[in-house]
Amino acid sequence: MDTTLQDPLVGRLLDGRYRVDARIAVGGMATVYRAVDTRLDRVLALKVMHPALAADAVFVERFIREAKSVARLAHPNVVAVFDQGAEGAYVYLAMEYVSGCTLRDVLRERGALQPRAALDILEPVLAALGAAHRAGFVHRDMKPENVLIGDDGRVKVADFGLVRSVGSATATTGAVLGTVSYLAPEQIEHGTADTRADVYACGVVLYEMLTGAKPHTGDTPAQVLYRHLNTDVPAPSAAVPGLALELDELVAAATARTPDVRPHDAVALLALVREARAALTDAQLDALPPRARTEQRDTGEDRTSVIARAVPAAGAEAADPHPVQHTSRLATPEPPPAGPLRPARRRPANGPLLIVVGVLLALGLGAGVWYINAGQFTRVPAVLGQTEEVAAQRLADAGLELGTTKRAFSEVYERGTVMGVDPAPGERVRSHATVTLTLSRGPEIVKVPNLRNKPLDEAKRILTEEGLAPGVVSSEFSTTVAQGAVIGSDPEPGTERAPDSAVALVVSKGAPVDVPDVTGETVADATALLQEAGLKVSVAPERVHSPEDAGAVAAQSLAEGSRAAKGDAITLTVSKGPRQVEVPDVVGMTADEAREELEAAGFEVKVEKSFPFLGDEVTGQSVEGGETAPEGSTVAITIKGI
């Protein structure tokens, strides 16, 4: 049955622009459609957040962050984002449409890939992630579903919906967001993710491409996460004998359980991949993998999920204030499967306390390590998005003290709700420890300050301190504002703007100076006249021929009558006198012919006639033909009389 027929968006014109043609895929946070931009007449992919999540400011912020982050990544291996918007309950991204398939489709169809093919896919993936890492972003959900392979063979990384800045690696809720099969141990245990978490996920993807199977599997997501925490990713050659040692070492480096041992970002891992490829022979690169594919049950391992990380009983009710469509069964953790991974348990002889400890350890596997020490420790409950009153009560219930409350602006958290916690939610602290809350002051609105008469540098500093950005600077003459000081701004003072908005400044050039005419003057006299007017003078190194006497000013960069600012520089060009030009012989020509010939040579012409005048033939000229005369000088011609 075609389920797209039941989708209310298919066939609809979203936001008056995007015609939704078909549903492509459904994920944990959003549905992706093929659509047509009716304004630009192009096919694109439309990613629409599930309406149930659109009411959650935190998820909307994360969703919009994808658009802003990816829009900054102009990279051929990153799926481009064109637009972001909302209509009613539908929050969407308009993205590049890639006709082809995902790496997951390839693995399902073919199973393990040849090493050459695996590296051919991995390298552009790492190039894309490397661009993101160097731009300050972490993907946090790398998996085969997010690797698109176009019909033309191009590889692109998609779904930056979980992207975060590198500088904000610490989790801000009591939940882990990602796909369980590719989560790094530190994401599972501490909820932290930096560039090395993406490196770990890429190592898992490489293992899967080389072997056709995931390194860690289980009947439940809890079991998979437990193995990521406690078991190294095996060597690919253990599953596919004959794979080169270099490939085993590459997977081991990328999937080291200790983050500090891994390559620090995708760029560093890409260098290792290229080094490993160079060391492999053609036979090793083209080794045929086993064709059999392992059928795997859907345990939720391939879906992006919010997985509740364990918190102490006192704060359990606040573990995750923002559940999403799919929540792993880690919210009610199960013990690991039977076998060597299950820790040996025996009934202790020291009373019920140790029995409780054993039960908590069994329930907490895969969600972080529990430390039990006679009630001396607890964990900070999740209070983000709560009012100060509710947050204070939850802290008290967890046996913690409320410290000094701070306030800051936020575009996401409503005014008066908790936007920051120190120590962070889920962090293990001693009982009765002090927790500092940061409350939202709501969206920050900045008023443009009055900068009139402020020097430009000071005006820029004030704008920066106020949370605005200095914009384009233009200049105007002013008789009331000192030169170099601000006349006004756009927007005008008092206008409310969002933080980091640009403010254009108009700076005074001072009162205008009328430029005098100094052509024909000596350089010394011209310099004195211009400096007296408040102008600076420079002399061009090259001299030119001109009608002016040699050594006199032939030209000036600002003409007479121009308006200049005090301190503006004028360049003077000095004459080396007129050029000597050969005078044409015009005797015997008519007066008109002679005038045209002489003027073409650069001379002025004076006609002398005797009276009564009846003829039109030139009988003489003041400078004989063939001789030279200064260019621009006057040559007299005589017209024959009676």
SVG drawing of the C-alpha trace seen along z (x, -y; Angstrom):
<svg xmlns="http://www.w3.org/2000/svg" viewBox="-5 -97 68 114">
<polyline fill="none" stroke="black" stroke-width="0.4" points="0.0,0.0 1.3,-3.5 1.4,-5.2 2.2,-8.6 -1.4,-8.8 -2.3,-9.1 0.3,-11.9 -1.5,-15.2 1.4,-17.2 1.7,-15.3 0.1,-17.4 0.0,-20.5 1.7,-23.9 3.7,-24.5 4.3,-28.1 2.9,-29.3 6.1,-28.2 7.0,-24.5 4.8,-21.9 5.1,-18.6 5.2,-15.7 6.2,-12.6 7.4,-11.3 11.0,-10.1 11.8,-9.0 10.6,-9.2 13.0,-9.7 12.8,-10.1 12.6,-13.9 11.4,-14.7 10.0,-13.5 11.7,-14.2 9.7,-14.9 10.6,-15.4 9.2,-18.9 9.3,-21.6 10.2,-25.2 7.5,-26.9 9.4,-30.2 12.7,-28.9 11.2,-25.8 13.7,-23.3 13.4,-20.0 14.6,-19.9 14.2,-17.9 11.9,-19.3 12.7,-18.2 9.6,-18.8 9.8,-18.4 7.2,-16.2 4.4,-18.5 4.5,-16.9 8.1,-18.2 7.5,-21.6 5.9,-22.7 9.2,-22.1 11.4,-25.1 14.6,-23.1 14.0,-20.8 12.9,-23.7 16.2,-25.4 18.2,-22.3 16.3,-22.0 16.9,-25.6 20.5,-25.3 20.9,-22.7 19.9,-25.3 22.2,-28.0 25.1,-25.6 25.0,-23.9 24.3,-27.1 27.8,-28.2 29.4,-25.0 30.0,-25.6 31.4,-22.2 30.7,-19.8 30.3,-16.8 27.7,-18.5 24.0,-18.5 23.2,-22.2 20.4,-24.0 18.6,-26.6 15.8,-27.9 14.2,-27.5 10.7,-28.4 7.4,-27.5 3.7,-27.3 1.4,-26.5 2.7,-23.3 5.1,-22.6 8.7,-23.7 10.8,-22.9 14.2,-23.0 14.5,-23.3 17.6,-21.3 19.5,-20.0 17.8,-17.0 20.3,-14.1 19.0,-11.6 20.5,-8.2 20.6,-6.1 22.1,-6.0 25.0,-4.0 22.6,-2.0 20.8,-1.0 24.1,0.1 25.0,2.2 21.6,3.9 21.9,4.8 25.6,5.8 26.8,6.4 30.5,5.9 32.3,3.7 35.8,4.0 38.3,2.0 38.8,-0.3 35.1,-1.1 34.9,-1.6 37.7,-4.1 36.3,-5.8 33.1,-6.5 34.8,-7.3 37.2,-9.9 34.5,-12.4 32.6,-11.8 35.6,-12.8 36.3,-15.8 32.7,-17.0 33.0,-16.4 36.5,-18.0 35.0,-21.2 32.4,-21.1 34.9,-20.5 37.2,-23.2 34.2,-25.6 33.4,-24.7 30.6,-22.1 30.1,-18.5 27.6,-16.3 26.8,-13.9 24.7,-11.5 27.0,-10.0 25.6,-6.7 25.1,-5.1 21.6,-6.6 23.2,-10.0 25.7,-9.3 24.0,-9.9 25.5,-8.4 24.2,-10.2 23.5,-8.6 26.6,-10.4 28.7,-8.8 29.1,-11.9 29.1,-11.3 27.4,-13.8 26.8,-14.0 23.2,-14.9 21.2,-15.5 23.1,-18.0 20.0,-18.3 21.9,-17.3 24.8,-19.6 26.3,-21.6 29.2,-23.9 32.4,-22.4 32.6,-24.7 29.3,-23.4 30.1,-19.7 28.6,-19.1 25.0,-17.8 22.4,-20.2 19.7,-17.6 19.5,-14.3 19.3,-12.6 21.7,-11.3 20.7,-12.2 21.9,-10.0 21.8,-6.5 22.8,-3.8 25.0,-1.7 27.3,-4.7 27.4,-6.5 30.8,-7.0 31.4,-5.8 31.6,-9.4 28.2,-10.2 26.7,-7.3 28.3,-7.8 28.5,-11.5 26.3,-12.9 29.3,-14.8 30.1,-15.0 33.0,-16.8 34.7,-16.2 36.1,-12.8 32.6,-11.5 32.2,-11.9 35.5,-10.2 34.3,-7.2 31.1,-7.0 33.1,-7.0 35.2,-4.2 32.1,-2.2 30.8,-3.0 34.1,-1.8 33.9,1.4 30.4,1.9 31.5,1.3 34.4,3.7 32.4,6.5 28.8,5.9 27.7,6.0 27.8,3.7 30.6,4.3 28.2,4.4 24.7,5.8 22.1,6.9 18.5,7.7 17.9,4.2 19.5,0.8 20.6,1.1 22.7,4.1 24.3,2.4 25.2,-0.7 26.6,1.6 29.0,3.2 30.1,-0.2 31.0,-1.2 32.8,2.0 34.1,3.7 36.5,2.6 35.4,2.6 36.9,5.9 39.3,5.9 37.5,6.2 39.8,9.0 38.3,11.1 35.0,11.1 36.6,11.0 39.9,13.0 42.5,11.6 41.8,7.9 45.0,5.9 46.5,5.0 46.3,1.3 42.5,1.5 42.4,3.1 44.7,0.3 42.5,-2.4 39.3,-1.1 41.1,-0.7 42.4,-4.2 39.1,-5.7 37.1,-3.7 39.3,-3.9 37.1,-4.0 39.2,-6.7 38.6,-9.9 42.1,-11.3 43.6,-8.3 41.5,-8.9 42.4,-11.3 41.2,-14.7 39.0,-15.5 37.9,-14.3 40.8,-16.0 43.3,-14.1 41.4,-10.8 41.3,-11.6 45.1,-11.9 45.4,-8.4 43.0,-7.0 45.1,-8.3 48.2,-7.1 46.7,-3.6 45.4,-3.6 48.9,-4.4 50.3,-1.4 47.9,1.0 48.5,3.0 45.9,3.2 45.2,6.8 44.5,5.7 42.3,2.8 40.3,5.0 39.9,8.0 36.5,9.5 34.4,9.5 31.9,12.2 28.7,11.8 26.4,13.1 24.5,10.4 23.5,10.6 19.8,10.2 19.3,8.0 16.2,7.4 15.0,3.8 15.9,3.1 16.0,-0.7 19.7,-0.7 19.6,-2.7 17.1,-5.3 18.0,-8.7 16.8,-8.6 16.6,-10.5 17.9,-8.0 17.4,-8.9 20.6,-8.7 20.3,-7.4 19.8,-9.8 19.4,-9.2 16.0,-8.3 15.5,-11.7 15.6,-13.3 14.2,-10.5 11.1,-12.4 13.1,-15.1 15.3,-12.8 14.1,-14.1 11.7,-17.0 11.7,-16.7 11.0,-13.1 10.9,-12.5 9.0,-10.1 11.3,-7.1 12.7,-6.6 15.1,-3.7 14.3,-1.1 17.2,-2.5 14.6,-4.7 13.8,-1.5 17.2,0.2 17.6,3.9 20.5,6.0 23.0,7.2 22.5,10.5 23.8,13.7 27.4,14.6 30.9,13.4 29.8,9.7 27.4,10.1 29.2,9.3 29.3,12.2 26.9,11.7 26.7,13.4 24.6,12.8 26.6,10.6 26.8,11.3 26.8,7.6 23.1,6.9 20.5,5.4 22.6,2.3 24.9,4.3 21.9,6.1 20.5,2.7 23.9,1.7 23.9,4.9 20.4,4.2 21.3,0.6 24.4,1.7 22.4,4.2 19.8,1.5 22.3,-1.2 24.4,0.7 24.8,-1.3 23.6,-4.6 26.6,-5.7 28.5,-4.3 26.7,-4.4 28.8,-5.3 27.3,-4.2 29.0,-5.5 26.6,-5.4 24.5,-8.2 27.3,-10.7 26.8,-11.3 23.9,-12.2 23.3,-13.6 22.1,-17.0 18.4,-16.6 17.3,-17.9 15.7,-21.2 16.3,-23.0 13.1,-24.7 11.5,-24.7 10.5,-27.7 12.8,-28.8 10.3,-27.5 10.1,-24.0 13.8,-23.8 14.5,-24.8 12.1,-22.1 13.7,-19.4 17.2,-20.4 16.0,-20.2 14.4,-16.8 17.8,-15.6 19.5,-16.9 21.2,-19.8 21.5,-23.5 20.4,-26.3 23.2,-28.8 23.3,-32.3 20.9,-32.7 22.2,-34.3 20.2,-35.8 21.0,-35.9 19.2,-36.5 17.8,-33.5 16.1,-33.1 14.9,-29.6 14.0,-29.5 11.0,-31.5 11.5,-34.4 11.9,-33.1 12.8,-29.5 16.1,-27.8 18.5,-28.0 21.7,-26.9 22.8,-24.7 26.2,-24.5 27.1,-21.7 25.4,-20.3 22.3,-18.1 23.3,-14.4 26.7,-15.3 27.7,-13.4 28.1,-15.7 28.2,-15.3 25.0,-15.5 24.2,-19.1 26.4,-20.5 25.5,-24.0 24.0,-24.3 23.9,-27.6 21.0,-28.3 20.9,-30.7 17.4,-32.0 16.3,-33.3 15.6,-37.0 13.8,-36.1 14.9,-37.3 17.5,-40.0 16.5,-43.3 19.2,-45.9 18.5,-49.6 20.8,-51.4 22.8,-54.0 23.2,-57.7 26.6,-57.9 26.5,-61.5 29.8,-63.4 31.6,-60.2 34.9,-59.4 34.5,-56.5 36.7,-54.1 34.8,-54.9 31.5,-54.5 32.5,-51.0 33.6,-50.0 30.3,-51.2 28.3,-49.2 30.3,-46.1 29.8,-46.5 26.0,-46.9 25.9,-43.7 25.6,-45.2 27.9,-45.0 29.5,-48.0 28.3,-48.1 29.1,-50.1 30.8,-53.4 30.1,-56.3 31.2,-60.0 29.5,-63.3 30.6,-67.0 29.3,-68.7 29.8,-72.1 28.5,-71.1 30.2,-67.7 34.0,-67.5 35.9,-65.6 36.1,-61.9 33.1,-61.9 29.8,-60.2 27.0,-62.3 24.3,-59.6 23.5,-55.9 21.1,-53.6 19.0,-52.5 18.5,-55.7 19.3,-55.9 16.7,-54.2 15.7,-51.7 15.3,-48.1 17.3,-45.4 18.3,-41.8 21.8,-41.1 24.6,-41.3 22.6,-43.3 24.7,-45.6 24.5,-49.4 25.7,-51.6 27.5,-54.8 27.9,-58.2 31.1,-60.0 31.8,-63.7 34.4,-64.9 34.3,-68.3 33.5,-71.5 34.1,-71.5 37.2,-73.2 37.0,-74.9 39.9,-73.8 41.8,-76.8 43.2,-76.7 47.0,-76.5 47.8,-75.5 50.5,-77.7 51.9,-78.4 55.3,-77.3 55.2,-74.2 56.2,-76.2 53.5,-78.8 50.9,-76.1 51.8,-74.2 51.5,-77.2 48.1,-78.1 46.8,-74.5 48.2,-74.1 46.7,-77.5 43.3,-76.0 43.9,-73.0 44.9,-70.5 47.9,-68.2 50.1,-68.3 52.0,-65.6 53.9,-65.9 53.7,-63.3 57.1,-61.8 56.5,-62.0 56.5,-65.4 54.3,-66.0 54.3,-68.2 51.8,-71.0 51.2,-74.5 52.5,-75.7 56.1,-76.7 58.6,-74.1 58.5,-73.7 55.0,-75.2 52.0,-73.1 50.4,-71.5 47.5,-69.8 46.0,-69.1 44.1,-66.0 41.1,-68.0 40.0,-70.7 39.2,-74.2 35.9,-74.5 35.9,-70.9 34.9,-70.4 37.5,-68.5 37.7,-67.7 40.4,-69.3 43.5,-67.1 42.6,-65.6 45.6,-65.2 45.9,-66.8 48.5,-65.6 50.2,-68.2 51.6,-67.3 54.5,-69.5 55.0,-70.6 58.2,-70.0 57.0,-72.6 55.2,-72.2 56.3,-69.7 58.1,-71.0 56.0,-70.0 56.9,-70.2 54.8,-72.8 53.1,-71.6 53.6,-73.6 50.2,-75.1 51.3,-77.7 49.1,-77.3 46.2,-75.8 42.9,-77.4 42.3,-79.1 40.0,-76.4 42.5,-73.6 45.4,-75.4 43.4,-75.9 42.4,-72.2 46.0,-71.1 47.5,-73.3 44.9,-72.6 45.4,-68.9 49.1,-69.3 48.2,-71.0 48.5,-74.7 46.3,-77.7 45.7,-79.5 45.5,-83.3 44.4,-84.4 45.9,-87.7 44.2,-89.3 45.0,-92.4 42.2,-94.7 40.5,-94.6 40.4,-90.9 39.3,-88.9 41.4,-85.7 41.4,-82.5 44.9,-81.2 47.5,-81.1 50.6,-83.0 52.6,-82.8 52.8,-81.5 54.6,-82.9 56.5,-79.7 57.7,-78.1 56.8,-74.5 59.2,-71.9 60.3,-74.1 59.3,-73.3 57.2,-75.3 55.8,-74.7 52.6,-72.6 49.6,-74.9 51.4,-78.0 49.8,-80.2 50.8,-80.1 49.6,-83.1 48.7,-82.5 48.5,-85.2 45.7,-85.2 46.5,-86.7 44.8,-90.0 44.2,-91.9"/>
</svg>
